[in-house]
Amino acid sequence: MTMLFDTANTIFWGVLTFSILILLHEGGHFVAARAFGVKVHEFMMGLPGPAIRLKTKSTTYGITMIPLGGYVRIAGMEPGPEDEFLGQALKEISMRGRMDALGMSQALGVDAERATAILMTLADWGAVVPSELDDVSYEATESVTDDADPAALLDAARKITYRGLSTTRRILVLVAGVAVNLLAAILIFTVILSIYGYDVPSPEISGIAEDSPAAAAGLREGDTVVAVNGREIEDWYELLNTLAVTRPGETGQIRYLRDGTERTASITYGESPHNGGAYLGITSGELKHVNLNVWESFVTALKYTRDTFVMIAAFFNPETFSLVAKNARSVVGVSVEAANIVEYGRALGYAQFIALLSLSLGIMNILPIPPLDGGKVLVEIIERVSRRQLARNVQLGLSLAGAVLLFSLIGYLMYADVLRYFVNV
């Protein structure tokens, strides 16, 4: 019974945690799209499927039966160039009032599959709606006469779609989710740090392991580390972050203060028995509480953002991937950690955990890999520079390749988490 409760508790906090993150991210896309006058069909929490829905005049909101992830369905985001018959199709149905795919294929002289795709595009744009008389036909939202200009009709319909935006505004819609994730994280960190401050071990060395790399380099107790591999070190956490992206066996430089004099030593890093990262063999100094004003808290939050950028970038460096992956967590690990934090009543810790995950999600999504937001931005830039739209098959192929890469990474991290939390215990 206890195991069943623990499992349910872990799943609950995992779902809640990711729902908060997705709500922030997708909310950014939603707000940006609506701000530019773009129609948003749905704002859903969970994967597509059966759902509890609340329909309003402009958007349907809801929670699906599979509460993992979420999405906003924005009009006009279908990949590839527009069908050349789209304008004529809109004129045909606007003149007749109602048509199905068979009637549209006859009117345009195209096959039924293409006619169906055209009608679905027009429905996505809000130019036609499913008919209440049957399950196969669509009705036009406006009626026109035979002298109507197809191009003008299409331009009018396009105005409330993503396609109708300028390249700059499209990119803003794409990066809005990332922006909200980053801003939310920075805000949470800034508020918490300005109110509570933080505890941090001093970079002054209080102990050195026997036969360690630090001992071989000549470091002593009482020395204070000020830089590692050219990166300035202000506290113990910055030292740990630097070591996390350093490979064991590498030789680097460490600067330290001894009796007020700055010295430099060459050091060959060992391998940490805890996470496989670079190892010095030193113990931190005493724990200090640091109080910060609002500006200092904001600057510290930006430093957290920078460090997260560095850590995620290391995922895509073959030399540092294995090191970073050992410290990373998948949805499994995040769920377990979230449940553990809440179990010990650390509301403040949970808020910081949400902020850290929000940073990670935002930064991950800005990477130029389709189907991530950054990959879509890259496609927009390529199309703008080349003055032509990438073919639908090309965009889908790029998205598939990116998805394979990302799901391979997710699968690897999930496997590592299962071993970490449920097997090697």
C-alpha positions, 0 to 999 in steps of 0.5 A: 500500500505504501509503495502504491501511495508513493507512486501515486504521489510521485505521479501527481507532483510530476503532472502538477509540476509539468502542468505549471511549466507548460501553462507558462510556456503555452500561455506565452504563445497564446498571449502573443498570438492574441495580441497580434489579432491571430485566432487561437482555436484551442488552449489545452492542457494535456496531449490531444484526445478526449477532454473537458472543454470550455468553449468561448466565442474565440477559443476553446479551453480544456484539460485532456484525459492524458495530462502530460504536456499541453498545446495551443492551436493557432490558426495558419501554422500549417507547414509549407506553401499555400495551395494555389487553389486556396483563393478559388476554393474560398470563392466557390464555397462562399458563392454556394454557401456549403460544399463537401470535398467531392463537390470542391474537387469537381469545382477545382478539378483536383483530386478529393484528397487535395480538396479535403486538405484545402477545406481543412486549411480554410476551416483552420483559418476560420473562413469556413465552418463544419456544417451542422447538416452533415459530417462531411461538408463545410459552410462559408462564414460569408457569402460573395458574388461571382465578381469577387476577387479570389486573391482579395478574399484570401487576403482578408481570411489570412489577416487573422492567421499566423501566416498573415503576420510579418516575419518579425511578428511570427518570430515574436509569437514563437519565442513568446513561450520561451520568454515567459519561461525565462521571465517567470524563472528570473522573477521567482528567483529575484523575489525569493533571493531579495526576501530570503537571501541564500546560503552558500559555502565559501570557496575557501578550502577547509580540507584536502583529500589525500592524494587528490588533484588539489594536493598534487597541485600544491593547494592547502587548507585556508587557500581561497579559489578565485578562478578555474580554467579562466572563469572567475569564482565568486562562490562554491556553487560557481566552482561546482558548475564549472567542474560539471562541464569539465572532463576528468583527465583534463589539465587546467589552471586554478587561481587561488589566494594564499595569505593575501597573495594570488597564485596560479597552479596547473592541475589535472582533474580527477573523476568524481566518485559521485557524478563522474565529473571533474574532481579536485578533492577539496572541501568547501569553507563554512556556510555563509548567509548572503542577503541581497537587495532587489538589484543584486537578486536580479543579477544573481538570477541572470547568473543562474540563467547563464549557468543553465545555458552553459549546462544545456549547451554541454548536452550537444558537445560530445566531449561533455555529454556524458558528464552533464547527462549524469546530473540531468533528470527526465520527467521521471527524475523531476517527478521524484524530486518534486515529490521529495521536496514537497514531502519535506514541506519545502514550499520555498524549495518547490518554488525554486525548483519550478523556477529552475525547470522553467529556465531549463524548459525555456532555454531548451526550446530556443535551441535551433532544432525543429520541432522546438520553437528555436527550430521554427524560428530558424525556418522563418529566418531561412524563408525570409532570407531565401524569399521562398517557403520551404516545402511541406515535406522538407519541414516535416522531415526536419521536424521528424529528425529533430524529434528523433534526436530529442526523444533519444535524449529523453529516452536516455535520461529516463533510462538513467533515472529508472536505474538511479531511483528504482534499481541502483538503490 
